[in-house]
Amino acid sequence: MKSAWLLSLLTSLAFGAAATNEAGAHRQGRRILIMGSTSGETKPAFRPDPKLVNGLIQAGFTRAQAAKSLEAVGNDNCCERQIQWLFNNSKSKRSIVKPDDKECHSFENTDFDGYAVTWGSQNIQTNAEACCKSCKDFVPVAPSYYPCNIWVWCGKENGCFAPAAGEFKYGQCWLKYQEHPEDPQVNMKGAYSRQYLNMHPTAPSIVDWTAGIVLPVGTAYTNGTWSSRSDW
C-alpha cells in the first residue's frame, strides 16, 4: 500500500479538483508582523504556499488545518511532515476507543470529507452497515496512524458520481479521518444546486453516496458543516 499521505493527496481524483483561493489561503496563514526591538526592522509575515494549502485540502483536511500545519513545519518538503504534525497534535493520538465501544451513524445522499486511510477501490463492501463495520474495525497504520471515524459508501449499481475523473464503482467504501467527526465536514449532501449542476453537467440530481461517522457510544453529533471544498 502506498504511503497514506500520498494516497490521500490522490483522493482528490475522487472528490473534487482544486480551485486555488490565494486570498483565502493568505488570510488563514497571515501572522502578525513582529517589529525588531533594536533594529526597527519588520519581520516578513509567513504565508503558506496556496498550492500546498489546496493540496492538503485535497487530502481531506480543512483550510485552517492546512495553514496551521504549514505555519508550524514550513512549506518545504510537503506534505508527509505536515500531515504527521497534524496527527501529533490531534486528539486521535490521545484517545483510543475499542470497536465494541463505538457506534455507527449513517447519512443518505451524503459525502463526507476527510483524510483517506483506505481507498474505496481497496475496500469493497456489500452495504453501508458493512462499510461502517470496516471503519470501526480499522487498525491505524504507519506513517500517520490515523484511525477511521468517517466512511463513505457507493450503493449505486452503476457507480457513484464524484466531481473528478475516475471510476467509483458499486461497493466502494472509503475510510477516512476527521478531527471532529461529531461535527463532520460535508462535501456534498442532498440535492445538488443549480449552480453545482451547471459546473458539473454529468452530476445526478441528488448525491449518490451514503456517508457515516463512527463515534464512542453515546456521543452527541450534528448534521455537519460544509467542508473547505464543498463548492469545488
C-alpha positions in Angstrom: 0.0 0.0 0.0 1.3 3.4 -0.9 2.0 5.9 2.0 -1.1 7.3 3.5 -0.3 10.9 2.7 0.2 10.2 -1.0 -3.0 8.2 -1.2 -4.9 11.0 0.4 -3.5 13.6 -2.0 -4.6 11.3 -4.8 -8.0 11.1 -3.2 -8.7 14.5 -4.9 -9.3 12.5 -8.1 -12.4 11.1 -6.5 -13.6 14.1 -4.6 -13.0 17.3 -6.5 -10.3 19.2 -8.3 -8.5 22.1 -6.6 -9.6 25.7 -7.2 -6.8 27.8 -5.7 -8.0 30.6 -3.5 -4.9 32.6 -2.7 -6.7 35.4 -0.9 -8.4 32.9 1.4 -5.2 31.0 2.0 -3.3 34.1 2.8 -5.9 35.2 5.2 -5.8 31.9 7.0 -2.0 31.9 7.1 -1.1 35.5 7.9 0.9 36.2 11.1 1.2 39.4 13.0 4.2 41.4 11.9 6.9 41.4 14.6 8.9 44.5 15.0 12.6 44.1 15.9 13.2 45.5 19.4 16.5 47.1 18.4 16.9 47.4 14.7 13.3 48.6 14.0 13.2 46.1 11.0 9.9 44.3 10.2 10.0 40.5 10.1 8.1 39.4 7.0 4.8 37.6 7.6 4.8 33.9 6.9 2.4 32.9 4.2 1.7 29.2 3.5 2.0 28.4 -0.2 -1.6 28.5 -1.6 -0.9 25.4 -3.8 0.2 23.4 -0.7 -2.8 24.6 1.2 -5.1 23.3 -1.5 -3.1 20.1 -1.7 -3.7 19.4 1.9 -7.4 20.3 1.5 -7.5 17.7 -1.3 -6.0 15.2 1.1 -9.1 15.8 3.3 -8.0 18.5 5.8 -9.7 21.8 6.5 -8.2 25.0 5.2 -7.4 26.0 8.8 -5.6 22.7 9.5 -3.7 23.1 6.2 -2.5 26.6 7.0 -1.7 25.7 10.6 0.5 22.7 9.7 2.4 24.8 7.1 3.0 27.5 9.6 4.3 25.0 12.1 6.5 22.9 9.7 7.1 25.3 6.8 6.4 25.0 3.1 9.3 22.8 2.3 9.0 19.0 1.6 5.2 18.9 1.7 3.2 17.1 2.7 4.2 14.0 4.8 5.8 16.1 7.5 2.8 18.4 7.7 0.3 15.5 7.9 2.4 13.9 10.6 2.5 17.2 12.5 -1.3 17.4 12.3 -1.5 13.8 13.7 0.9 14.6 16.6 -1.3 17.5 17.6 -4.6 15.8 17.1 -6.9 14.3 19.7 -6.8 10.9 17.9 -3.2 10.4 19.2 -4.5 10.7 22.8 -7.7 8.7 22.5 -8.1 5.0 21.6 -11.6 3.5 21.5 -12.2 -0.2 21.1 -14.6 -1.3 18.3 -17.2 -2.5 20.8 -17.3 0.9 22.4 -18.1 2.6 19.1 -21.3 3.1 17.2 -22.2 4.0 13.6 -24.4 6.8 12.3 -25.3 7.0 8.6 -26.5 9.8 6.3 -28.1 9.0 3.0 -27.2 11.0 -0.1 -24.2 12.5 1.6 -20.4 12.6 1.0 -18.2 13.5 4.0 -14.7 14.9 3.6 -11.7 13.5 5.5 -8.1 12.2 5.2 -8.4 8.9 3.5 -6.8 6.0 5.4 -8.1 3.4 2.9 -9.2 3.9 -0.7 -12.6 2.7 -1.7 -11.2 0.6 -4.5 -9.3 -1.4 -1.9 -12.3 -1.9 0.4 -15.4 -3.2 -1.4 -18.4 -3.8 0.9 -21.9 -5.1 0.1 -23.8 -2.5 2.1 -23.5 0.6 4.3 -23.5 -1.4 7.5 -20.5 -3.5 6.4 -18.7 -0.3 5.3 -19.2 1.2 8.8 -18.0 -2.0 10.4 -14.9 -1.9 8.4 -14.3 1.6 9.7 -14.9 0.5 13.3 -12.5 -2.4 12.9 -9.8 -0.4 11.1 -6.4 -0.7 12.7 -4.2 2.5 12.2 -1.1 2.0 10.2 2.2 3.9 9.6 3.2 6.5 8.9 0.4 8.6 10.2 -1.5 6.2 12.5 -4.8 8.0 11.9 -7.9 6.0 13.0 -11.1 5.7 10.9 -14.0 7.7 12.1 -15.6 8.6 8.7 -16.8 6.3 6.0 -18.3 6.9 2.5 -20.0 4.1 0.6 -21.3 3.8 -3.0 -24.6 1.9 -3.2 -25.5 2.6 -6.8 -25.3 -0.4 -9.1 -23.9 1.7 -12.0 -21.4 3.5 -9.7 -21.4 6.9 -8.0 -20.7 10.4 -9.2 -17.7 12.3 -7.9 -16.6 15.7 -9.4 -13.4 14.3 -11.0 -12.0 11.7 -13.4 -12.0 8.1 -12.2 -14.3 5.1 -11.6 -16.3 5.0 -8.5 -18.0 1.6 -8.6 -20.7 -0.1 -6.6 -19.5 -1.2 -3.2 -16.5 1.2 -2.8 -16.1 2.0 0.9 -13.8 4.9 1.6 -12.4 5.0 5.1 -11.4 8.5 6.4 -10.4 10.5 9.4 -11.6 13.9 10.6 -10.5 15.7 13.8 -14.1 16.4 14.8 -16.3 13.6 13.4 -19.1 14.6 15.8 -19.5 17.7 13.6 -18.5 16.2 10.2 -17.1 18.2 7.3 -19.6 17.8 4.4 -18.5 17.8 0.7 -21.9 17.1 -0.8 -25.4 16.5 0.7 -28.9 16.0 -0.7 -30.0 17.6 -4.0 -27.3 19.4 -6.0 -27.9 23.1 -6.5 -28.5 24.5 -10.0 -25.1 26.3 -9.8 -23.4 23.0 -9.0 -25.1 21.2 -11.9 -24.0 24.0 -14.2 -20.4 23.4 -13.1 -20.8 19.6 -13.3 -23.3 18.8 -16.0 -22.8 15.0 -15.7 -23.8 15.0 -12.0 -27.1 13.4 -11.0 -29.8 15.5 -9.3 -29.0 14.1 -5.9 -25.8 12.9 -4.2 -25.2 9.2 -4.9 -23.2 8.3 -1.8 -24.1 7.2 1.7 -21.7 8.5 4.4 -21.4 8.0 8.1 -19.5 8.7 11.3 -18.1 6.4 13.9 -18.2 7.7 17.5 -17.8 6.5 21.0 -21.2 5.2 22.2 -23.5 8.0 23.4 -21.6 10.8 21.8 -23.8 13.7 20.6 -23.4 14.7 16.9 -24.6 17.2 14.3 -25.6 17.0 10.7 -22.2 18.6 9.8 -20.6 21.7 8.5 -19.7 22.4 4.9 -16.1 21.4 4.1 -13.3 23.6 2.6 -14.0 22.1 -0.8 -17.8 21.8 -0.8 -18.1 24.3 -3.7 -15.3 22.8 -5.9 
